[in-house]
Structure formats: structure tokens, C-alpha cells
């Protein structure tokens, strides 16, 4: 086992910050009341829960009553899309992109099976959606547009504000999966013209299994569940109080640190990109500048990304081959296929996602170890020798 660990998979998950963990701790054993109870212990917990709601709302420019706590981004996406579809009295039309997370794509596929029509918009070679394509795709029965704020694999930032403006002009509701962006870049739901926004605490150093859905006040959707009045009946059941408390603290800390974190991560990101491209035959995936501060997705031509990952793991370097949710698949990433990569190049991809704990020394260590790894793997690659 390596004594050194360089963790560069923050896009998959992040460690819970010490301050967050300590803030959550009392709500496991000391302040354990049910927030729906009318007695003092319940009221105290309810107050703490609503303070977390206030912090979450403040972090994204929303109102407290527009925040609904969920188990994470996947459930938030499901509640928004399925809830709107269920509210309709007949099938309608949905617009999304070809590079969405499966938490959106799989919902759309299910809704297609239920009679709804879905338009999957193409992206350019950088993975960006053209707002003009969105406008052209809108029909009289379009009831929701769902475009992610930033792609989880290649890091490309989408023109959410412009797409939202199109949606507003056409009178269509707009949802964005902002799981990768909240806590990394400034987010204001009003400035972005969004009606729904999904976020997840474990992407910004909060606990796993807790997230939130922003839904603009006045919008009505059908509940997917039955069983209680919690979270406006959209997510009934006794709340995950420690998780909610942790989310509130984590988002408060993350948003306050965005300016410094952004500068640091962009510096480390660009240094890593420059070093990796110096190896030769390395392709940067995603937009060169309009990308998440800590995202580096590259394809090492002529070799398998999985082999690179395993070799790096032996050196104590943790990265991924794309989305953690689909890393077991033998098929090339749907995102990399959508931006035009051939099967071989797509399979050579590795995603490094940096966090605030990473340092220049980490970048140097990765570059020191990865160059001989690539050289060794290419020496065994028949496609490299026959190029």
C-alpha cells in the first residue's frame, strides 16, 4: 500500500469537512428530536433544520420556501421531471441534451416509454449546447427543458443563463442539474433564469445522501410519494436531520470560499493540463477555458484509460475514467461519444477532478508518475506501434 494518497476524484465525491462533521455531531445523540414533534426537543431541531434551509437558499439566491431537501441530485432530478410529467393530463414534450447525467437521461427514457416525446440535443466538439438549438426544438407541448449547468465528465460549463432566457421567452419551465457547479462557482437562480435546480452536498464537502431541489415559488408539480407532509409533501418522511444540518453548513462554507478556491483550482488545473499535454498524443476533452475550475479530462491516445487508472492507483493516485456512476460499463462514455471521439480515443480517457486540498506538489507528483506509466503502456500497445 502506498503511504502517499493524491486524491483527484472530487467530481465523484469529497471528504466531509471537519467543521461540517463537528456541526452535525450533536444531531445524532444530543439533539435527536423529530422536527415534526411539538415538544421542545422537536421544536429545537425544527429551528436548526429551517436555518439550514435558509443557508441553502441564500447560497443560490433563492427564497427559503423554494428549497426542498432530498437524498441528493438523482432524487432532485426525478422529483422535478417526473413531478411535472405526472401533473399533466396528457403526454408532452421534453428537451434535454445528449450529455446529461444518467439521473436525467434515464428519467427521460422512462418518460418516453410512458408516451412523452424527448428531444436530445447534440453538442459541439467541446460539449456545449447551442441555445439556438434549444429555441428551435421548442414546440407547443414542450413542458420542461433540462440542461445541466456543467458536465460531470468533461467539465464544460453550459450557457445556462442564455438557455434560461430562451425558456422564459417561450414560456417553458427550465431545470438545471447543478450538482457539479454549486459550491464551485457562484450560482444565482434568478440570474440564471432557472425554475428548478438540483444540488448534492457530497460534491462540496458535505455528507452523502442529502441534497436539495430548488423550485421557483408558484410552480405546482405532483408528488411522487405518499406518507406525510414533510418538505411540502414532495418528499414525505422524517427528515435526515444530521444530513440537512451538514448540507447547510457545507454550502455556507463552500460559497464563502469560492473566490479563493476558484483561483487556486484554475491554476492547478491549467498546470496539470500543460504537463499532461507535454507527454504527447494527449487530447484535452471539454472546453479549454469554459470549464469547471478543477476538471481535467484527457484522452491518452493508443492506450486504455482503465489501465492508466490502475497503474496510478498503485502509485497512490486516485482519479476516474469519467462518471463514477457508470465506471463499470464497458461501453465508451456517452459524453465522449457525443463530442465526436472515436471508440478507441474515448476509452483512453481519464478524469482528474481537483479539490481545495490539492497542491502544486500533488500536480508534480502526478506528472512524475504518469509519464512513465503512459510510456510503458504505449510500449505494449499494437495500435501505438502501427500508427
C-alpha positions in Angstrom: 0.0 0.0 0.0 1.2 3.5 -0.9 2.0 5.8 2.0 1.0 8.8 -0.1 -2.5 9.4 -1.4 -3.2 12.0 -4.0 -6.9 12.3 -4.3 -8.1 13.8 -7.6 -11.6 12.4 -7.8 -13.5 15.2 -6.2 -16.1 15.1 -9.0 -17.2 11.8 -7.7 -17.2 12.8 -4.1 -15.4 14.9 -1.5 -14.5 14.3 2.1 -16.7 15.8 4.8 -15.0 18.9 6.2 -14.1 18.7 9.9 -16.2 21.8 10.7 -19.2 20.2 9.0 -18.8 16.9 10.8 -18.5 18.6 14.2 -21.5 20.8 13.4 -23.6 17.7 12.6 -22.4 15.6 15.5 -24.9 16.8 18.2 -27.9 15.9 16.0 -27.1 12.2 16.3 -27.3 11.8 20.1 -27.9 15.1 21.9 -30.5 17.0 19.7 -32.4 14.0 18.4 -36.0 15.2 18.4 -38.3 14.7 15.4 -38.7 18.0 13.7 -42.4 17.3 13.3 -42.9 16.9 17.0 -44.5 19.8 19.0 -42.4 19.4 22.2 -39.3 21.4 22.9 -36.7 18.8 21.6 -38.7 18.7 18.3 -39.0 22.5 18.0 -35.3 22.9 18.6 -34.5 20.5 15.8 -37.1 22.1 13.5 -35.4 25.5 14.1 -32.0 24.1 13.1 -33.5 22.4 10.1 -35.0 25.7 8.9 -31.7 27.5 9.5 -30.1 25.0 7.1 -32.8 25.7 4.6 -32.1 29.4 4.9 -28.4 28.9 4.3 -29.1 26.7 1.3 -31.5 29.3 -0.2 -29.0 32.2 0.5 -26.2 30.2 -1.2 -28.1 30.1 -4.6 -30.1 33.3 -4.4 -33.4 31.6 -3.6 -36.2 32.0 -1.0 -36.4 29.6 1.9 -39.8 28.3 0.8 -38.3 27.3 -2.6 -35.9 24.8 -1.1 -36.9 21.1 -0.7 -34.5 18.7 0.9 -33.9 15.3 -0.9 -31.5 12.5 -0.8 -29.3 14.0 -3.5 -29.1 15.1 -7.1 -30.6 12.0 -8.5 -33.8 12.3 -6.4 -34.0 16.0 -7.0 -33.9 15.4 -10.8 -36.5 12.7 -10.5 -38.9 14.9 -8.4 -38.6 17.8 -10.9 -39.0 15.9 -14.1 -41.4 13.1 -13.1 -43.4 15.5 -10.9 -44.0 17.8 -13.8 -44.9 14.9 -16.2 -47.2 13.4 -13.6 -49.0 16.7 -13.2 -50.0 16.8 -16.9 -53.3 15.3 -18.1 -51.6 14.1 -21.4 -48.1 13.3 -22.7 -46.0 16.3 -23.7 -42.5 17.2 -25.0 -39.2 17.4 -23.1 -36.0 18.9 -24.2 -32.6 17.8 -22.8 -29.1 17.3 -24.1 -27.2 14.2 -25.2 -24.6 14.6 -22.5 -26.8 14.8 -19.4 -26.0 12.7 -16.3 -27.9 9.4 -16.3 -30.0 10.8 -13.4 -31.7 12.9 -16.1 -31.3 10.7 -19.2 -32.7 7.6 -17.6 -35.7 9.5 -16.4 -36.3 10.9 -19.9 -36.1 7.4 -21.3 -38.7 6.2 -18.8 -41.0 9.1 -19.6 -40.6 8.3 -23.3 -41.9 4.8 -22.5 -44.9 6.5 -20.9 -45.8 8.4 -24.0 -43.8 11.6 -23.7 -41.6 12.9 -26.5 -38.0 13.8 -25.8 -35.6 15.8 -27.9 -31.9 15.0 -27.1 -30.0 18.0 -28.4 -26.5 17.5 -29.8 -23.4 19.3 -28.5 -20.4 20.8 -30.3 -16.9 19.3 -30.0 -16.4 21.0 -26.7 -19.6 19.5 -25.2 -21.6 22.8 -25.3 -25.3 23.1 -26.1 -26.3 25.9 -28.5 -29.2 28.0 -27.1 -30.4 28.5 -30.6 -30.9 24.7 -30.9 -32.9 24.8 -27.7 -35.2 27.5 -29.1 -35.7 25.7 -32.4 -36.7 22.5 -30.6 -39.5 24.1 -28.5 -43.0 23.1 -29.6 -46.5 24.0 -28.4 -46.4 21.0 -26.0 -42.9 21.4 -24.6 -43.3 21.5 -20.8 -39.7 21.3 -19.5 -36.2 21.9 -20.6 -33.4 20.2 -18.6 -29.8 21.2 -19.4 -27.0 20.6 -16.8 -25.0 23.5 -15.6 -21.7 21.8 -16.1 -20.9 18.3 -17.4 -19.7 15.9 -14.8 -17.2 14.2 -17.1 -15.6 16.8 -19.3 -16.3 19.9 -17.1 -17.8 22.1 -19.8 -19.9 24.9 -18.5 -23.2 25.3 -20.3 -24.8 28.6 -21.3 -27.5 28.2 -18.7 -28.3 31.9 -18.5 -28.9 32.1 -22.2 -30.9 28.9 -22.3 -33.0 30.1 -19.4 -33.7 33.3 -21.3 -35.0 31.3 -24.2 -37.2 29.3 -21.9 -38.6 32.4 -20.3 -39.3 34.0 -23.7 -41.2 30.8 -24.8 -43.0 30.3 -21.5 -41.4 26.9 -20.9 -40.1 25.7 -17.5 -36.3 25.2 -17.2 -34.5 22.7 -14.9 -30.7 22.5 -14.5 -28.7 19.8 -12.8 -26.2 21.9 -11.0 -24.6 19.2 -8.9 -21.1 19.9 -10.2 -21.4 23.6 -10.0 -22.9 24.5 -6.6 -20.0 25.2 -4.2 -17.6 25.6 -7.1 -18.8 28.7 -8.9 -21.3 31.4 -8.0 -24.9 30.4 -8.6 -27.9 32.7 -8.5 -31.2 31.1 -9.7 -32.7 34.4 -10.7 -29.7 35.5 -12.8 -29.6 32.0 -14.4 -33.3 32.2 -15.3 -34.0 28.7 -13.9 -37.2 27.3 -12.4 -35.7 24.1 -10.9 -32.1 23.4 -9.7 -30.7 20.2 -8.3 -27.7 20.1 -5.9 -26.0 17.5 -3.7 -24.0 18.0 -0.5 -21.3 15.5 -1.0 -19.9 17.4 -4.0 -18.9 20.3 -1.8 -17.5 18.6 1.3 -20.9 17.8 2.9 -22.3 14.4 3.8 -23.5 11.8 1.3 -27.2 11.0 0.9 -28.5 14.6 1.2 -29.3 17.2 -1.4 -31.9 19.7 -2.4 -34.2 20.8 -5.1 -34.9 24.5 -5.8 -38.3 25.0 -7.2 -39.4 28.5 -8.1 -42.4 29.7 -5.9 -45.7 29.3 -7.6 -44.9 26.2 -9.6 -47.0 23.2 -8.9 -45.9 19.6 -9.5 -47.3 16.3 -8.5 -45.7 14.4 -5.6 -44.1 11.1 -6.4 -44.6 9.8 -2.9 -47.2 9.4 -0.2 -46.8 9.3 3.5 -46.5 12.6 5.2 -46.5 16.4 4.9 -42.7 16.9 5.2 -41.0 19.1 2.5 -44.3 20.3 1.2 -45.4 16.7 0.6 -42.9 16.5 -2.2 -40.5 14.4 -0.2 -42.5 13.0 2.8 -40.9 11.1 5.6 -39.0 12.0 8.7 -36.1 14.3 7.6 -32.5 13.3 7.6 -31.7 16.0 10.2 -27.9 15.4 10.6 -27.6 15.4 6.8 -29.6 18.6 6.3 -27.6 20.3 9.1 -24.4 19.2 7.3 -25.6 20.4 4.0 -26.4 23.8 5.4 -23.0 24.2 7.0 -21.1 22.8 4.0 -22.8 25.1 1.4 -22.3 28.1 3.7 -18.6 27.4 3.9 -18.2 26.4 0.3 -19.9 29.5 -1.1 -17.9 31.9 1.2 -14.7 30.4 -0.2 -15.5 30.3 -3.9 -13.3 33.3 -5.0 -10.1 31.9 -3.5 -10.9 28.3 -4.3 -11.6 29.2 -8.0 -8.3 31.0 -8.4 -6.4 28.1 -6.8 -8.1 25.3 -8.7 -7.8 27.0 -12.1 -4.1 27.5 -11.5 -3.6 23.8 -10.5 -5.9 22.7 -13.4 -4.1 24.6 -16.0 -0.7 23.4 -14.7 -1.9 19.8 -14.8 -3.3 20.2 -18.4 0.0 21.7 -19.6 2.0 18.9 -18.0 -0.1 16.1 -19.4 -0.1 17.6 -22.9 3.6 17.7 -22.7 3.6 13.9 -22.7 2.4 13.9 -26.3 -0.6 12.4 -28.1 -2.8 13.6 -25.2 -6.2 15.2 -26.1 -8.0 17.6 -23.8 -11.7 16.9 -23.7 -14.2 19.6 -23.0 -13.9 23.4 -23.4 -10.4 24.8 -23.0 -11.5 27.7 -20.8 -15.3 27.5 -20.1 -14.9 24.5 -17.8 -15.1 23.7 -14.1 -12.2 25.1 -12.1 -10.9 21.7 -11.0 -11.8 19.5 -14.0 -9.2 17.9 -16.3 -10.4 15.2 -18.7 -7.9 13.9 -21.2 -7.6 11.0 -23.6 -4.3 9.2 -23.8 -4.2 8.0 -27.4 -3.4 4.4 -28.1 -3.9 3.1 -24.6 -6.8 2.2 -22.3 -7.8 4.7 -19.6 -8.6 1.9 -17.2 -5.0 0.7 -17.4 -3.8 4.2 -16.7 -6.1 4.4 -13.7 -5.0 1.0 -12.2 -1.3 2.0 -12.7 -1.9 5.3 -11.0 -3.8 3.7 -8.2 -0.7 1.6 -7.4 1.2 4.9 -7.1 -1.4 6.3 -4.7 -3.2 8.5 -7.2 -7.0 8.4 -7.3 -8.8 9.6 -10.4 -11.6 8.2 -12.6 -12.4 7.2 -16.1 -15.4 9.6 -16.3 -18.6 9.4 -14.3 -18.4 7.3 -11.1 -22.0 6.2 -11.8 -21.1 4.4 -15.0 -17.4 3.4 -14.4 -18.3 -0.3 -14.5 -19.6 -0.1 -18.1 -17.5 -1.4 -21.0 -19.2 0.9 -23.4 -17.4 4.2 -24.2 -18.8 7.3 -22.3 -21.9 8.7 -24.0 -20.4 12.1 -23.3 -17.2 11.4 -25.1 -19.1 9.8 -28.0 -21.3 12.9 -28.2 -18.4 15.2 -28.7 -17.1 13.1 -31.6 -14.4 10.9 -30.1 -13.9 7.5 -31.7 -14.3 4.4 -29.7 -10.5 4.0 -29.1 -9.8 7.6 -28.1 -12.9 7.6 -25.8 -11.6 4.5 -24.0 -8.3 6.3 -23.3 -9.9 9.0 -21.2 -9.1 9.8 -17.6 -10.8 12.5 -15.5 -8.8 14.3 -12.8 -11.1 16.4 -10.6 -9.2 18.6 -8.1 -10.3 19.9 -4.7 -9.2 22.6 -2.3 -6.9 20.1 -0.5 -4.8 19.5 -3.6 -1.4 21.3 -4.0 1.2 22.0 -6.6 3.2 19.2 -5.0 0.3 16.9 -5.9 0.4 18.1 -9.5 4.1 17.5 -9.7 3.8 14.0 -8.2 1.1 13.0 -10.7 3.1 14.3 -13.7 6.2 12.5 -12.4 4.4 9.2 -12.1 2.1 9.3 -15.1 4.7 9.9 -17.8 6.4 6.5 -17.3 3.0 4.8 -16.9 1.9 6.1 -20.3 5.3 5.3 -21.9 5.1 1.7 -20.5 1.5 1.1 -21.7 2.2 2.5 -25.1 5.2 0.3 -25.5 2.8 -2.7 -25.2 0.1 -1.2 -27.5 -0.1 -2.6 -31.0 -2.1 0.4 -32.1 0.7 2.8 -30.9 3.3 0.9 -33.0 1.1 0.7 -36.1 0.0 4.4 -36.1 
